[in-house]
Amino acid sequence: MRILSINTGGSSFKYQLFDMETETAIAGGNCERIGEEGSFITHVCKKSDSTESRLVVHQYFKTHDDAFAKMLELLLDQQHGAIRDVSEISAVGHRVVQGANIYSAPTLVNDEVVLNIEKLSSLAPIHNAVCATAIRACMGVFKAIPEVAVFDSQFHATIPDYAYLYGLPYEYYERYGVRKYGFHGISNKYVNQQCCELVGKDQATLRVICCHLGNGCSVTAISGGKSIDTSMGFTPADGLLMGTRCGSIDPGCAGYLMQKEGLSYEQLDELLSKKSGYLGVSGGCSSDSRKVVAAAEAGDRLAALVLRMQSYQVKKYIGGYTAAMNGLDMLVFTGGIGENSHVTRELVCADLDFFSLWLDKDLNRQHAMGSRCVSKKGSKDIWIIPTNEELVIARETKQLLWPQ
C-alpha cells in the first residue's frame, strides 16, 4: 500500500509518498512559490537504501492545478519516479490546519468537506483557504483515488473546557464556537509517540512539553498522550511571538491601534498576522530566525530583543504547563527553529533549575541528525526530535480507510 501525504503552505506544498508496509518515504519533494515568477519543484526519489535521485525543475506554476500535475508527472517519471501508474497510489492524505468544532477526526474528503474547510478560513486565514484550493487541485489530478483531511486542531480536542474557553459571554461559544482550538497537532502527535519510544515509557504515564518552534510557534502540554493545553488559540496568531505573527496581546491594544491608525479589520489582521513577530519587532530585519540570530550576534539591539522576548515567553509556558500537569518528564524541541537553533534552545533552557532542567551546552551545539538528548546528567530529559507530519498524515489516512 502506498499513500501520498500533502502538507500545504501559503504558496507551497511538501509531499511524501510512503510505502506503508515499512512506513518508508520512497519519494517526496517540495513545490515552492506557486503563482509567482521563479516557482520550482524539488523532487527526490529513493532508488535504494543508499542511493537517491534528486531533480529540481524550474517552471512557472500559475495555479495549484499546474503544480500538482507536475508532481504526478515526476512521480511517474521513468528515471526519477517511484511508480509506473497512478493506480499504485492507494490514497492521498492532506494536512488541514483548522477543523474547529466541525471536524475532530480525520475525514474522507468530498465537495462538502472542502467547502467547510474553506468556510473556516477566518479562523486560519493564512492556511485554510489555500489548503482548500490545494485539495481541489489534487482531486482534479488524482480523480477517483480517495483523499483524507487530517486536521491539526483534532489533537487538541482533548483540552478541557476550563482551558479552552475564554472569559467571554458563554453564548459566543454556543453561537459561534469561540474558543481555543490549538494547532501543530499533527506534529505534537508524532513527537509524543517518539518520546514514548525513545525513553521506553507508556504514554499513559508520560508528561511532555513540546516546543514546536518554526515560522509558526507553539508550546503544548501533553499528559497521558493527550493535549491538555496549548499556546495557540482561536487562531494560529495567538500565543508566542512568531515569524510574522504577534502572538498574545491585550485585546484592548487591537482596538486602540484600529482607532489611532484608522485600520479596517482586514488591515488589522494583516498587521497582526503578517507584519508583526520577528519581522515587526526587529524593525524589518527579517521574519527568518536565522537572519535574526545572525543580526543579534552582530550587535543588532532589536534582533537580540526578539530572541529574548520569545525565549522568555516559551519559558513562562514551560513553567505554567509543568504546574498544570503536576510535573514534567520530557521537554522537547521540534520544528525548524527548535531543531536547528542552538541559540534559541540555550535561551529557553537558561535558569530552569527549579524544574531540574539543565541543558548540556556541548551536546546542544553539536550538529547531528535525528533525535537526541541534550540534557545534563541528573536533569529531566531535554530532547530534540525532528517532526514528521507527513508520516502521521499517512498513518491517519490508512487508519480511516483501512482500519485494523
Phi and psi in degrees as a GROMACS rama.xvg file:
@    title "Ramachandran Plot"
@    xaxis  label "Phi"
@    yaxis  label "Psi"
@TYPE xy
-124.038  129.376  ARG-2
-124.104  133.698  ILE-3
-98.4334  124.398  LEU-4
-104.132  132.929  SER-5
-119.072  128.246  ILE-6
-123.66  100.442  ASN-7
-91.703  135.094  THR-8
-109.837  -166.515  GLY-9
-60.7694  -49.2681  GLY-10
-134.027  31.1811  SER-11
-153.269  169.592  SER-12
-153.55  145.17  PHE-13
-101.963  150.093  LYS-14
-142.849  147.656  TYR-15
-142.195  135.163  GLN-16
-102.885  118.449  LEU-17
-105.251  136.483  PHE-18
-85.0175  108.726  ASP-19
-77.1963  -8.21549  MET-20
-66.6778  -37.8089  GLU-21
-115.062  -3.97387  THR-22
55.3808  39.9941  GLU-23
-105.061  134.982  THR-24
-78.249  117.568  ALA-25
-97.4002  -13.4198  ILE-26
-161.574  159.466  ALA-27
-179.903  176.609  GLY-28
177.194  -170.205  GLY-29
-145.337  124.1  ASN-30
-105.962  125.616  CYS-31
-124.953  154.232  GLU-32
61.4327  40.8907  ARG-33
-61.8609  133.293  ILE-34
83.3199  3.70147  GLY-35
-122.268  156.207  GLU-36
-65.4426  143.187  GLU-37
86.4288  13.8802  GLY-38
-67.6791  151.898  SER-39
-158.331  165  PHE-40
-131.807  132.513  ILE-41
-105.453  121.986  THR-42
-122.072  132.465  HIS-43
-126.069  134.681  VAL-44
-129.275  128.727  CYS-45
-82.4233  121.984  LYS-46
-90.8539  -27.4359  LYS-47
-160.998  -175.147  SER-48
-62.7261  -25.2707  ASP-49
-116.432  -8.09694  SER-50
-127.909  151.575  THR-51
-151.448  156.845  GLU-52
-107.141  143.106  SER-53
-129.754  132.988  ARG-54
-138.153  132.619  LEU-55
-114.807  120.551  VAL-56
-111.628  117.431  VAL-57
-92.8482  113.792  HIS-58
-153.22  143.564  GLN-59
-78.3775  112.855  TYR-60
-99.8471  99.4021  PHE-61
-65.6801  -37.6768  LYS-62
-134.9  169.518  THR-63
-63.398  -30.4347  HIS-64
-58.3436  -45.0573  ASP-65
-62.4267  -41.8511  ASP-66
-67.6321  -43.449  ALA-67
-69.071  -34.3348  PHE-68
-62.5721  -40.1237  ALA-69
-68.6692  -39.0319  LYS-70
-58.2595  -46.5611  MET-71
-63.4631  -39.5898  LEU-72
-59.1563  -40.7544  GLU-73
-70.6759  -37.4053  LEU-74
-64.8389  -27.6295  LEU-75
-94.6522  -6.49955  LEU-76
-59.4008  135.252  ASP-77
-61.7309  -37.3134  GLN-78
-89.5254  -40.2975  GLN-79
-111.942  -0.1868  HIS-80
-88.5415  174.884  GLY-81
-121.407  -9.01678  ALA-82
-135.443  159.601  ILE-83
-100.114  -25.5635  ARG-84
-144.538  146.87  ASP-85
-61.2298  -25.1792  VAL-86
-65.2215  -13.4546  SER-87
-71.8978  -15.0383  GLU-88
-88.3752  117.584  ILE-89
-78.3464  -33.1552  SER-90
-163.811  164.072  ALA-91
-124.358  131.76  VAL-92
-114.296  139.325  GLY-93
-119.571  137.921  HIS-94
-81.4204  126.168  ARG-95
-122.401  130.444  VAL-96
-69.664  -50.9547  VAL-97
-118.043  120.3  GLN-98
-111.114  -10.2097  GLY-99
51.7729  -142.049  ALA-100
-92.8009  10.8094  ASN-101
-90.3292  -43.0961  ILE-102
-124.473  113.436  TYR-103
-115.617  15.4485  SER-104
-156.13  160.61  ALA-105
-54.6864  142.959  PRO-106
-136.244  135.496  THR-107
-66.2915  129.253  LEU-108
-79.245  134.062  VAL-109
-143.573  -177.372  ASN-110
-60.6809  -37.3472  ASP-111
-66.511  -41.664  GLU-112
-62.8865  -44.1576  VAL-113
-62.5457  -40.374  VAL-114
-63.4481  -41.039  LEU-115
-65.6993  -40.3571  ASN-116
-58.5983  -42.3525  ILE-117
-65.4797  -39.8935  GLU-118
-65.0467  -24.4788  LYS-119
-85.3703  10.04  LEU-120
-62.2952  -27.9773  SER-121
-65.5529  -21.1656  SER-122
-91.313  -14.2577  LEU-123
-150.209  69.951  ALA-124
-62.5743  -28.3928  PRO-125
-78.9792  -22.7633  ILE-126
-112.897  -52.5644  HIS-127
-65.1052  -41.8513  ASN-128
-62.2363  -46.1712  ALA-129
-69.1143  -29.8457  VAL-130
-66.6871  -40.9401  CYS-131
-61.6132  -41.3989  ALA-132
-61.1808  -43.412  THR-133
-65.5621  -40.7191  ALA-134
-64.938  -42.733  ILE-135
-60.1795  -43.2514  ARG-136
-62.9888  -41.3355  ALA-137
-65.5217  -40.3743  CYS-138
-62.5996  -35.4704  MET-139
-67.7447  -32.3371  GLY-140
-81.395  -41.9002  VAL-141
-97.3211  -3.41369  PHE-142
53.3999  -108.068  LYS-143
-84.8609  -2.84911  ALA-144
-70.7522  129.218  ILE-145
-63.8666  142.803  PRO-146
-126.893  143.277  GLU-147
-126.954  137.405  VAL-148
-97.4769  125.666  ALA-149
-114.18  123.472  VAL-150
-100.545  132.992  PHE-151
-58.845  -38.3738  ASP-152
-72.0053  -17.2267  SER-153
-66.5465  -31.2881  GLN-154
-63.999  -27.343  PHE-155
-92.3379  9.27932  HIS-156
-65.7984  -13.5351  ALA-157
-87.7621  -5.48456  THR-158
-63.0627  129.715  ILE-159
-70.0239  158.714  PRO-160
-60.853  -34.0607  ASP-161
-68.8599  -15.4349  TYR-162
-99.4077  -28.2677  ALA-163
-95.1158  -14.9377  TYR-164
-82.9264  149.611  LEU-165
-99.8482  162.352  TYR-166
-80.2724  50.1426  GLY-167
-109.806  164.325  LEU-168
-51.2419  132.304  PRO-169
-58.0367  -26.5023  TYR-170
-61.733  -27.5465  GLU-171
-71.647  -29.0416  TYR-172
-70.6693  -44.9109  TYR-173
-66.2817  -38.5547  GLU-174
-84.3968  -42.3242  ARG-175
-118.964  -5.03875  TYR-176
70.7806  31.4465  GLY-177
-75.0932  111.902  VAL-178
-167.445  172.102  ARG-179
-75.1003  131.523  LYS-180
-109.79  -42.8669  TYR-181
83.3752  151.633  GLY-182
-141.775  -172.011  PHE-183
59.6774  21.8504  HIS-184
-66.2462  -36.1037  GLY-185
-64.5649  -43.0511  ILE-186
-63.2569  -44.8605  SER-187
-58.3669  -40.99  ASN-188
-64.2774  -44.2773  LYS-189
-62.7115  -47.1788  TYR-190
-61.0262  -43.1252  VAL-191
-63.475  -40.3374  ASN-192
-62.1404  -40.5216  GLN-193
-65.0425  -38.6993  GLN-194
-56.243  -46.6968  CYS-195
-61.0109  -42.2568  CYS-196
-69.2407  -39.8883  GLU-197
-68.6725  -36.6904  LEU-198
-105.389  0.103068  VAL-199
66.0744  38.3114  GLY-200
-120.136  152.355  LYS-201
-73.4337  136.886  ASP-202
-62.8726  -19.7721  GLN-203
-63.1057  -23.7839  ALA-204
-109.741  -1.11804  THR-205
-95.5716  134.453  LEU-206
-115.253  115.709  ARG-207
-123.463  137.603  VAL-208
-111.774  119.285  ILE-209
-105.561  118.769  CYS-210
-101.11  98.4839  CYS-211
-91.9893  103.947  HIS-212
-117.416  114.229  LEU-213
-149.765  -145.32  GLY-214
-65.0467  -34.6755  ASN-215
-104.84  142.972  GLY-216
-131.866  142.374  CYS-217
-153.91  157.817  SER-218
-123.734  133.234  VAL-219
-129.686  137.134  THR-220
-96.8046  121.869  ALA-221
-121.125  114.357  ILE-222
-122.261  125.691  SER-223
63.0927  29.5169  GLY-224
82.7466  1.60202  GLY-225
-120.151  142.035  LYS-226
-71.4759  126.587  SER-227
-110.842  -14.227  ILE-228
-171.549  155.741  ASP-229
-153.553  155.918  THR-230
-78.6795  -33.4077  SER-231
-70.549  152.087  MET-232
-124.069  -121.203  GLY-233
-62.2989  -35.2645  PHE-234
-132.431  168.193  THR-235
-72.0469  2.12803  PRO-236
-85.2488  -9.07722  ALA-237
-85.8632  160.681  ASP-238
98.7438  -118.371  GLY-239
-81.6663  157.996  LEU-240
-60.6059  134.924  LEU-241
-131.783  -169.549  MET-242
-55.095  -54.7751  GLY-243
-128.348  2.87684  THR-244
-104.056  142.989  ARG-245
-76.3973  -23.937  CYS-246
76.7831  -163.269  GLY-247
-66.8622  131.795  SER-248
-137.47  161.089  ILE-249
-61.2569  125.218  ASP-250
-57.5848  -27.1284  PRO-251
-65.0882  -26.8112  GLY-252
-64.4082  -38.8478  CYS-253
-62.8287  -47.4059  ALA-254
-63.3122  -38.126  GLY-255
-63.0227  -44.5762  TYR-256
-67.54  -37.2721  LEU-257
-59.1531  -42.451  MET-258
-70.1154  -48.8329  GLN-259
-67.9031  -38.7834  LYS-260
-97.0234  -4.29994  GLU-261
63.8485  41.648  GLY-262
-88.3742  141.243  LEU-263
-79.5086  170.76  SER-264
-59.6081  -42.3552  TYR-265
-62.82  -40.0908  GLU-266
-68.6812  -37.573  GLN-267
-64.2083  -43.3009  LEU-268
-61.4085  -40.2813  ASP-269
-65.6058  -39.8935  GLU-270
-61.229  -48.0763  LEU-271
-75.2518  -29.7009  LEU-272
-100.385  -26.5566  SER-273
-123.326  -12.626  LYS-274
-123.114  7.17916  LYS-275
-109.494  -148.118  SER-276
61.6936  -146.24  GLY-277
-52.7437  -45.5052  TYR-278
-59.5744  -47.9044  LEU-279
-73.2258  -48.7864  GLY-280
-65.8758  -33.4164  VAL-281
-78.0349  2.20232  SER-282
74.9639  26.9565  GLY-283
90.779  8.66899  GLY-284
-55.6975  -57.6603  CYS-285
-178.809  158.246  SER-286
-95.8613  -3.88898  SER-287
-89.196  120.032  ASP-288
-60.9064  -31.5987  SER-289
-62.8393  -41.2991  ARG-290
-71.6263  -35.0362  LYS-291
-66.6098  -43.2971  VAL-292
-61.1277  -44.6255  VAL-293
-61.7597  -40.9441  ALA-294
-66.6732  -39.3697  ALA-295
-63.6891  -42.648  ALA-296
-67.4927  -23.0887  GLU-297
-86.8697  0.693588  ALA-298
103.083  7.67764  GLY-299
-71.804  119.35  ASP-300
-65.7191  -43.7369  ARG-301
-70.7922  -35.9445  LEU-302
-62.9736  -42.311  ALA-303
-64.2255  -35.5801  ALA-304
-64.1907  -39.8251  LEU-305
-55.3927  -48.2962  VAL-306
-64.0502  -41.2602  LEU-307
-66.4099  -41.744  ARG-308
-60.1221  -49.8446  MET-309
-67.529  -44.1324  GLN-310
-63.1343  -36.7602  SER-311
-63.9001  -41.9378  TYR-312
-64.2845  -44.3512  GLN-313
-60.0268  -43.2112  VAL-314
-58.1941  -41.9857  LYS-315
-64.803  -38.812  LYS-316
-66.2994  -38.8899  TYR-317
-59.199  -45.6572  ILE-318
-63.5262  -45.3034  GLY-319
-65.4763  -42.5414  GLY-320
-74.6482  -29.334  TYR-321
-62.3976  -41.3628  THR-322
-65.6684  -42.153  ALA-323
-63.2822  -31.9304  ALA-324
-95.7602  0.640544  MET-325
57.1712  42.7933  ASN-326
136.325  174.827  GLY-327
-150.18  135.841  LEU-328
-107.271  -37.023  ASP-329
-142.773  134.467  MET-330
-108.399  126.126  LEU-331
-124.844  137.938  VAL-332
-111.209  132.243  PHE-333
-146.325  179.51  THR-334
85.0229  167.594  GLY-335
-55.4284  -43.7026  GLY-336
-78.4316  -45.7697  ILE-337
-57.8554  -36.3038  GLY-338
-82.5521  -29.5  GLU-339
-115.466  -14.2921  ASN-340
-101.784  100.102  SER-341
-67.5932  -27.4025  HIS-342
-63.4617  -48.2879  VAL-343
-61.264  -44.258  THR-344
-62.5447  -39.9509  ARG-345
-64.7838  -42.3164  GLU-346
-64.8105  -41.884  LEU-347
-65.0489  -42.83  VAL-348
-85.2167  -6.37326  CYS-349
-66.2571  137.866  ALA-350
61.5266  40.941  ASP-351
-110.037  29.0995  LEU-352
-57.3411  -36.4733  ASP-353
-57.4915  -29.8964  PHE-354
-96.7957  9.00619  PHE-355
57.8311  43.2649  SER-356
-114.947  112.188  LEU-357
-128.881  116.684  TRP-358
-82.0933  135.422  LEU-359
-86.0767  106.624  ASP-360
-64.3812  -32.8932  LYS-361
-66.8684  -47.1301  ASP-362
-63.3802  -39.2651  LEU-363
-63.3406  -32.4401  ASN-364
-89.5164  -5.27387  ARG-365
-72.2484  138.245  GLN-366
-92.8089  104.444  HIS-367
-136.159  152.988  ALA-368
-88.5537  153.304  MET-369
81.0491  -175.617  GLY-370
-75.544  143.395  SER-371
-157.362  149.784  ARG-372
-89.6722  133.224  CYS-373
-125.02  22.0619  VAL-374
-97.2404  156.941  SER-375
-74.8334  161.095  LYS-376
-62.1829  133.097  LYS-377
94.1565  -10.7217  GLY-378
-86.2247  157.621  SER-379
-61.4969  153.647  LYS-380
-63.8539  129.781  ASP-381
-120.911  121.353  ILE-382
-124.798  151.518  TRP-383
-108.614  122  ILE-384
-129.913  108.426  ILE-385
-60.4315  132.358  PRO-386
-82.6957  162.724  THR-387
-145.624  76.5317  ASN-388
-63.5603  -36.1487  GLU-389
-62.8224  -37.0825  GLU-390
-66.9207  -41.1607  LEU-391
-62.7459  -41.3142  VAL-392
-58.6032  -44.4091  ILE-393
-64.3979  -43.4034  ALA-394
-61.9894  -44.4902  ARG-395
-66.5562  -36.7723  GLU-396
-64.0253  -46.2688  THR-397
-62.0394  -43.2902  LYS-398
-64.2485  -37.3388  GLN-399
-70.273  -44.0749  LEU-400
-84.1011  -32.5411  LEU-401
-133.558  68.5343  TRP-402
-63.7906  141.613  PRO-403
